[in-house]
Amino acid sequence: MRSVRARTALGATLVVAVALVAAGLAVLLVLRSNLTDRAGLEAEVAAREVAGQLALDVPYARLDLGDEETHPVQVTDERGRVVAVSDDLEAITGTGTARVTPGPTASTGPGTQHDDDDDDDKDSDDDKDKDDDTRDDDPGRGEVSSDEPEFSNGTATVDGDRADYRFAAVEATTSAGVTLTVHAGAPLAAEQEAVGSVRGAMLAGLPALLLVVAAVTWLVTRRALRPVEGIRRELAAITASQDLGRRVPEPGSRDEIARLARTTNETLSALETSVDRQRRFVADASHELRSPIASLRTQLEVGAAHPELLDLPGAVADTVRLQALAADLLLLARLDAGERPGRAAVDLGALVREEVSQRTGDRIPVEVSVAEGGAVEVSGSRGQLARVTGNLLDNAERHAERSVAVTVRAEGKDVCLEVADDGTGVPPPERERIFERFVRLDDARTRDDGGAGLGLALARDIASRHGGTLTVGTSPRGGAAFVLRLPGRS
């Protein structure tokens, strides 16, 4: 299924179904157990009533076995022989013996004697028994076992009707020391009927309940996902129209979907800004490249027609300018593509001295000051850090009047490189704008000075890729002070 609504509804329905089935089984088991225990208690009561009579030496024929239809009774002796059963009991199972016909001893009672040797003493014994019956504390009186009865399930056929019963087995000992076992049963029809009724109700109600759960889940999920569908349609429309100025609708709720819509709009804003920046970059780059290419072409065409008029130094200068601009554009493209600098150790003080020593044609000499006793090593690309230093020095040379100073020092765990001049400085409102690509201040520099507006943008991008910052402030000399701050090498 491809629909989230369908998968959610199906999952919720399955979970509810499993939970209901488990709960239903638990209810049925508890109900069955309670009803079975109740039937067992009834059987135990009936068995103890008969056992009490046996303990009082009531003859088997005179035993009151109760209602044989509700509580069938079977009495067996120590050898498992049946000595007494309920009237109309035709068959029985679950009591240890399936016989329902009393043996020869069934016609005699537990207190009756038949040995010929004892006939002469019968009268005296009877008189003694009568005297003993008047005494409650007669040590020869029978007893009923106080142990927990044994329970079992079985069947009994009474007067042609077969049913399931719960049997309880209780032992009784007569005054003559004969141990008898009374099996009395209680019907399980009520338990079976109750369990069947509950099971039927559950099976009848389960499909309807699951249908309700599925329908409610489907409706709730559809309503919850309605804003998502709106976001999807709007994104599809933005993709088709390529209009990055459009935004997806944001629901008024504060849930995950509202946050998704806000994040999507933020992403669209960032994408629009990036595309606009890329378009401006392409337009500005094309504009910047057009001037040196046009100038170089003009000089070459003039040189081809009139070799004596060829401005060779100008052609070389235009070529160098074109080469530098192409190199800057290539480096910007690599930085935008996410190129990460190396992790080599770079001595920033030695790098500055080397860069300054190679600038023999600067119109203003550069003063270099490297702090002593402090670690000025950083991790990164030596070539890119050299490009940052060169760009900052180029910028200072263009704006300085009489002096340019470079200072390298350690500040805590950071290493700072500061390039200061005594020029006109940068107005505070323009201090962030000058780091944008192809930006020139009106009173700063012109294309004729050789600047394309990429040097400071490149320097800040490189500083950012190295985990550092590049800011501009006011120099003690009155001009601008550019500060490059990079993490020191640990």
Solvent accessible surface area in square Angstrom, and as a share of the most:
residue,aa,sasa,rsa
1,M,135,0.60
2,R,238,0.87
3,S,40,0.26
4,V,75,0.43
5,R,80,0.29
6,A,19,0.15
7,R,116,0.42
8,T,56,0.32
9,A,8,0.06
10,L,82,0.41
11,G,30,0.29
12,A,31,0.24
13,T,22,0.13
14,L,99,0.49
15,V,103,0.59
16,V,42,0.24
17,A,19,0.15
18,V,103,0.59
19,A,56,0.44
20,L,57,0.28
21,V,72,0.41
22,A,57,0.45
23,A,54,0.42
24,G,10,0.09
25,L,100,0.50
26,A,52,0.40
27,V,75,0.43
28,L,21,0.11
29,L,117,0.58
30,V,88,0.50
31,L,45,0.22
32,R,104,0.38
33,S,56,0.36
34,N,87,0.45
35,L,33,0.16
36,T,21,0.12
37,D,86,0.44
38,R,157,0.57
39,A,8,0.06
40,G,2,0.02
41,L,107,0.53
42,E,72,0.32
43,A,0,0.00
44,E,32,0.14
45,V,77,0.44
46,A,14,0.11
47,A,0,0.00
48,R,72,0.26
49,E,108,0.49
50,V,4,0.02
51,A,0,0.00
52,G,24,0.23
53,Q,38,0.17
54,L,0,0.00
55,A,7,0.05
56,L,99,0.49
57,D,39,0.20
58,V,37,0.21
59,P,38,0.24
60,Y,23,0.09
61,A,86,0.66
62,R,184,0.67
63,L,18,0.09
64,D,99,0.51
65,L,29,0.14
66,G,50,0.49
67,D,74,0.38
68,E,41,0.19
69,E,107,0.48
70,T,54,0.31
71,H,46,0.21
72,P,0,0.00
73,V,0,0.00
74,Q,0,0.00
75,V,0,0.00
76,T,9,0.05
77,D,17,0.09
78,E,119,0.53
79,R,193,0.71
80,G,37,0.36
81,R,103,0.38
82,V,2,0.01
83,V,3,0.02
84,A,8,0.06
85,V,24,0.14
86,S,3,0.02
87,D,106,0.55
88,D,81,0.42
89,L,12,0.06
90,E,93,0.42
91,A,45,0.35
92,I,3,0.01
93,T,67,0.39
94,G,36,0.34
95,T,9,0.05
96,G,87,0.84
97,T,30,0.18
98,A,71,0.55
99,R,136,0.50
100,V,31,0.18
101,T,87,0.51
102,P,50,0.31
103,G,19,0.19
104,P,129,0.81
105,T,56,0.33
106,A,20,0.15
107,S,97,0.62
108,T,32,0.19
109,G,8,0.08
110,P,14,0.09
111,G,45,0.44
112,T,70,0.41
113,Q,122,0.54
114,H,122,0.54
115,D,93,0.48
116,D,118,0.61
117,D,129,0.67
118,D,53,0.27
119,D,83,0.43
120,D,132,0.68
121,D,74,0.39
122,K,122,0.52
123,D,107,0.56
124,S,67,0.43
125,D,52,0.27
126,D,57,0.30
127,D,83,0.43
128,K,128,0.54
129,D,72,0.37
130,K,133,0.56
131,D,92,0.48
132,D,31,0.16
133,D,117,0.60
134,T,110,0.64
135,R,128,0.47
136,D,124,0.64
137,D,110,0.57
138,D,30,0.15
139,P,126,0.79
140,G,40,0.38
141,R,124,0.45
142,G,12,0.11
143,E,116,0.52
144,V,46,0.26
145,S,32,0.21
146,S,106,0.68
147,D,103,0.54
148,E,148,0.66
149,P,13,0.08
150,E,133,0.60
151,F,76,0.32
152,S,43,0.27
153,N,88,0.45
154,G,13,0.12
155,T,20,0.12
156,A,1,0.01
157,T,21,0.12
158,V,6,0.04
159,D,92,0.47
160,G,54,0.51
161,D,105,0.54
162,R,169,0.62
163,A,38,0.30
164,D,53,0.27
165,Y,10,0.04
166,R,44,0.16
167,F,1,0.00
168,A,0,0.00
169,A,17,0.13
170,V,4,0.02
171,E,89,0.40
172,A,0,0.00
173,T,41,0.24
174,T,3,0.02
175,S,51,0.33
176,A,74,0.57
177,G,48,0.46
178,V,58,0.33
179,T,37,0.21
180,L,1,0.00
181,T,29,0.17
182,V,0,0.00
183,H,23,0.10
184,A,0,0.00
185,G,0,0.00
186,A,0,0.00
187,P,47,0.30
188,L,14,0.07
189,A,60,0.47
190,A,72,0.56
191,E,9,0.04
192,Q,82,0.36
193,E,125,0.56
194,A,33,0.26
195,V,3,0.01
196,G,27,0.26
197,S,70,0.45
198,V,45,0.26
199,R,103,0.38
200,G,36,0.35
201,A,67,0.52
202,M,63,0.28
203,L,115,0.57
204,A,77,0.60
205,G,35,0.34
206,L,40,0.20
207,P,82,0.52
208,A,59,0.46
209,L,81,0.40
210,L,33,0.16
211,L,126,0.63
212,V,85,0.49
213,V,30,0.17
214,A,28,0.22
215,A,48,0.37
216,V,78,0.45
217,T,22,0.13
218,W,92,0.32
219,L,94,0.47
220,V,92,0.53
221,T,16,0.10
222,R,106,0.39
223,R,179,0.65
224,A,51,0.40
225,L,47,0.23
226,R,143,0.52
227,P,44,0.28
228,V,49,0.28
229,E,69,0.31
230,G,13,0.12
231,I,7,0.04
232,R,129,0.47
233,R,136,0.50
234,E,33,0.15
235,L,61,0.31
236,A,50,0.39
237,A,34,0.26
238,I,6,0.03
239,T,104,0.61
240,A,89,0.69
241,S,61,0.39
242,Q,144,0.64
243,D,65,0.34
244,L,36,0.18
245,G,46,0.44
246,R,88,0.32
247,R,81,0.29
248,V,5,0.03
249,P,75,0.47
250,E,86,0.38
251,P,34,0.22
252,G,86,0.82
253,S,53,0.34
254,R,222,0.81
255,D,57,0.30
256,E,122,0.55
257,I,27,0.14
258,A,0,0.00
259,R,119,0.43
260,L,87,0.43
261,A,0,0.00
262,R,92,0.33
263,T,74,0.43
264,T,20,0.11
265,N,16,0.08
266,E,118,0.53
267,T,80,0.46
268,L,12,0.06
269,S,45,0.29
270,A,64,0.50
271,L,84,0.42
272,E,49,0.22
273,T,85,0.50
274,S,62,0.40
275,V,39,0.23
276,D,51,0.26
277,R,111,0.41
278,Q,96,0.43
279,R,152,0.56
280,R,141,0.51
281,F,27,0.11
282,V,81,0.47
283,A,61,0.47
284,D,49,0.25
285,A,10,0.07
286,S,54,0.35
287,H,71,0.32
288,E,5,0.02
289,L,47,0.23
290,R,140,0.51
291,S,44,0.28
292,P,1,0.01
293,I,85,0.43
294,A,51,0.39
295,S,42,0.27
296,L,32,0.16
297,R,160,0.58
298,T,76,0.44
299,Q,30,0.13
300,L,98,0.49
301,E,92,0.41
302,V,54,0.31
303,G,9,0.09
304,A,88,0.68
305,A,68,0.53
306,H,89,0.40
307,P,97,0.61
308,E,132,0.59
309,L,114,0.56
310,L,68,0.34
311,D,73,0.38
312,L,109,0.54
313,P,102,0.64
314,G,18,0.17
315,A,8,0.06
316,V,81,0.47
317,A,59,0.46
318,D,20,0.10
319,T,62,0.36
320,V,86,0.49
321,R,63,0.23
322,L,40,0.20
323,Q,127,0.56
324,A,54,0.42
325,L,9,0.04
326,A,50,0.39
327,A,38,0.29
328,D,29,0.15
329,L,27,0.13
330,L,108,0.54
331,L,11,0.06
332,L,0,0.00
333,A,54,0.42
334,R,101,0.37
335,L,1,0.00
336,D,76,0.39
337,A,91,0.70
338,G,46,0.44
339,E,59,0.26
340,R,207,0.76
341,P,20,0.13
342,G,38,0.36
343,R,175,0.64
344,A,61,0.47
345,A,55,0.43
346,V,3,0.01
347,D,55,0.28
348,L,1,0.01
349,G,1,0.01
350,A,45,0.35
351,L,3,0.01
352,V,0,0.00
353,R,120,0.44
354,E,72,0.32
355,E,32,0.14
356,V,27,0.16
357,S,76,0.49
358,Q,119,0.53
359,R,54,0.20
360,T,128,0.74
361,G,76,0.73
362,D,45,0.23
363,R,151,0.55
364,I,8,0.04
365,P,110,0.69
366,V,24,0.14
367,E,95,0.43
368,V,52,0.30
369,S,63,0.40
370,V,24,0.14
371,A,43,0.33
372,E,154,0.69
373,G,94,0.91
374,G,33,0.32
375,A,80,0.62
376,V,14,0.08
377,E,76,0.34
378,V,1,0.00
379,S,21,0.14
380,G,0,0.00
381,S,26,0.17
382,R,104,0.38
383,G,54,0.52
384,Q,16,0.07
385,L,1,0.01
386,A,20,0.16
387,R,76,0.28
388,V,0,0.00
389,T,1,0.00
390,G,11,0.11
391,N,21,0.11
392,L,0,0.00
393,L,0,0.00
394,D,52,0.27
395,N,9,0.04
396,A,1,0.01
397,E,15,0.07
398,R,84,0.30
399,H,46,0.20
400,A,3,0.03
401,E,100,0.45
402,R,181,0.66
403,S,21,0.13
404,V,0,0.00
405,A,15,0.11
406,V,1,0.00
407,T,42,0.24
408,V,0,0.00
409,R,65,0.24
410,A,41,0.32
411,E,62,0.28
412,G,82,0.79
413,K,184,0.78
414,D,44,0.23
415,V,2,0.01
416,C,0,0.00
417,L,0,0.00
418,E,31,0.14
419,V,1,0.00
420,A,8,0.06
421,D,2,0.01
422,D,22,0.11
423,G,7,0.07
424,T,118,0.69
425,G,22,0.22
426,V,20,0.12
427,P,64,0.40
428,P,94,0.59
429,P,115,0.72
430,E,47,0.21
431,R,62,0.23
432,E,112,0.50
433,R,106,0.39
434,I,13,0.07
435,F,13,0.06
436,E,95,0.43
437,R,29,0.11
438,F,20,0.08
439,V,21,0.12
440,R,46,0.17
441,L,23,0.11
442,D,154,0.80
443,D,126,0.66
444,A,32,0.25
445,R,23,0.09
446,T,75,0.44
447,R,87,0.32
448,D,138,0.72
449,D,83,0.43
450,G,43,0.42
451,G,6,0.05
452,A,19,0.15
453,G,4,0.04
454,L,2,0.01
455,G,22,0.21
456,L,8,0.04
457,A,3,0.02
458,L,0,0.00
459,A,0,0.00
460,R,63,0.23
461,D,24,0.13
462,I,0,0.00
463,A,0,0.00
464,S,65,0.42
465,R,84,0.31
466,H,14,0.06
467,G,57,0.55
468,G,12,0.12
469,T,78,0.45
470,L,3,0.01
471,T,68,0.39
472,V,18,0.10
473,G,22,0.21
474,T,91,0.53
475,S,4,0.03
476,P,131,0.82
477,R,98,0.36
478,G,48,0.46
479,G,1,0.01
480,A,5,0.04
481,A,6,0.04
482,F,2,0.01
483,V,30,0.17
484,L,1,0.00
485,R,85,0.31
486,L,3,0.01
487,P,62,0.39
488,G,28,0.27
489,R,105,0.38
490,S,153,0.99
